[in-house]
Amino acid sequence: MSDPSGEPSGDWVNQPLTIFPPALILIRTAEALHNLDEEHKNTRDPGLTPEGIAQCQRLREHLQTILSGHIVNRIVVSPMRRCMETALHALDWLHDEGVPIEANALWQEMYKKPCYTGRPVEELQADKTFDRIDFSYLDPVWPDKSTRTYFHSRRCILERGQRAIHDLTGRGDGIVIAVSHNGFMRTGLTGRWTANGDYRVYSLVHSFRLNRLSWLPFSGYGVIEHDGMEAGAMGRSSTMQININALAADATFLPSDETFAPVDGSFAPVDESFTLVDEN
């Protein structure tokens, strides 16, 4: 396989797609306290609700059936409480089989509100709840969101999405599971709205047709959705899809004026039920 990291010559629009192992199962965190009411939007790093824990149990049972006979290489999680709790409730059986669970800041949520902001790694490591989480790969700047990697502009989010996928390549065959947040997954990777505790399956791909940021070594990395995932693997998610390349590259996400282009390229305001703000 040729190295896809260099800038292609000629017409980059017609560059082929290169598909990489491993396959990716992308899980949205189960329901957390901030999903219930405005009061918890100001709670830093909220945990799961009782319904969220029940969603994890249903997800666990579903994945145990689906993944029977398949090899899972690793689990990566946003270092936010709700994602780590989702992994520990739904994927504990994989960890018991020797699959590592790695906290990775690339998979965190985008916004700066307390409910979207994690806790310092020292606090996480001192919390015995997370003894099974490996924090050794965590970016030293965590939980700061002011750097380019974690800033909430369109360009930065697309860069982070491509960096996250690039980070998964070269890890061998099999399956990787990522537990993340709807806002980041939808606007940085998939264009899809995923329900709490649901997931979709993707192939990792590279092409300079995808989110082209040609000056970066991880430029052009992305995902392609597997068949049958339109409403999520558990059938609980919206079939709506947006074009993640639609906004200007230097646009900053603001609650009042977010506009997207549907996949047909025509610009239209996002439906309020799928707003980027305060849903993840």
GIPEFEN-V706824 format. One record per backbone hydrogen bond with DSSP energy under -0.5 kcal/mol. NH is the residue of the N-H (numbers start at 0). CO is the residue of the C=O. Records with the same first field share a line. If there is no record, write none. Layout:
NH = CO  CO
This chain:
5 = 2
11 = 9
13 = 10
14 = 11
17 = 205
18 = 16
19 = 203
22 = 173
23 = 201
24 = 175
25 = 23  199
26 = 24  177
27 = 197
28 = 179
32 = 46
34 = 31
35 = 32
36 = 32
39 = 36
40 = 37
41 = 37  38
42 = 39
43 = 41
44 = 113  116
45 = 42
48 = 30
52 = 48
53 = 49
54 = 50
55 = 51
56 = 52
57 = 53
58 = 54
59 = 55
60 = 56
61 = 57
62 = 58
63 = 59
64 = 60
65 = 61
66 = 62
67 = 64
69 = 66
71 = 69
72 = 70  174
73 = 174
74 = 99
75 = 176
76 = 101
77 = 178
81 = 45
82 = 79
83 = 79
84 = 80
85 = 81
86 = 82
87 = 83
88 = 84
89 = 85
90 = 86
93 = 90
94 = 90
95 = 91
96 = 92  93
97 = 94
98 = 93
99 = 72  97
100 = 131
101 = 74  99
102 = 133
103 = 76
106 = 103
107 = 104
114 = 40
115 = 112
116 = 113
122 = 119
123 = 119
124 = 120
125 = 121
126 = 122  123
127 = 125
129 = 126
130 = 127
132 = 129
133 = 100
134 = 132
137 = 134
141 = 138
143 = 140
149 = 146
150 = 146  147
152 = 150
153 = 250
154 = 248
156 = 152
157 = 153
158 = 154
159 = 155
160 = 156
161 = 157
162 = 158
163 = 159
164 = 160
165 = 161
166 = 162
167 = 163  164
168 = 164  165
169 = 20
170 = 167
174 = 70
175 = 22
176 = 73
177 = 24
178 = 75
179 = 26  177
184 = 180
185 = 181
186 = 182
187 = 183
188 = 184
189 = 184
190 = 185
192 = 239
193 = 191
196 = 27  28
197 = 194
199 = 25
201 = 23
202 = 223
203 = 19
204 = 221
205 = 17
206 = 219
209 = 206
210 = 208
215 = 212
218 = 215
219 = 210
220 = 217
221 = 204
223 = 202
225 = 200
228 = 225
231 = 228
232 = 198
234 = 231
236 = 230
237 = 192
241 = 190
242 = 260
243 = 241
245 = 242
250 = 247
252 = 151
256 = 253
258 = 256
259 = 267
260 = 242
261 = 259  265
262 = 240
264 = 261
267 = 259
269 = 257
273 = 270
274 = 271
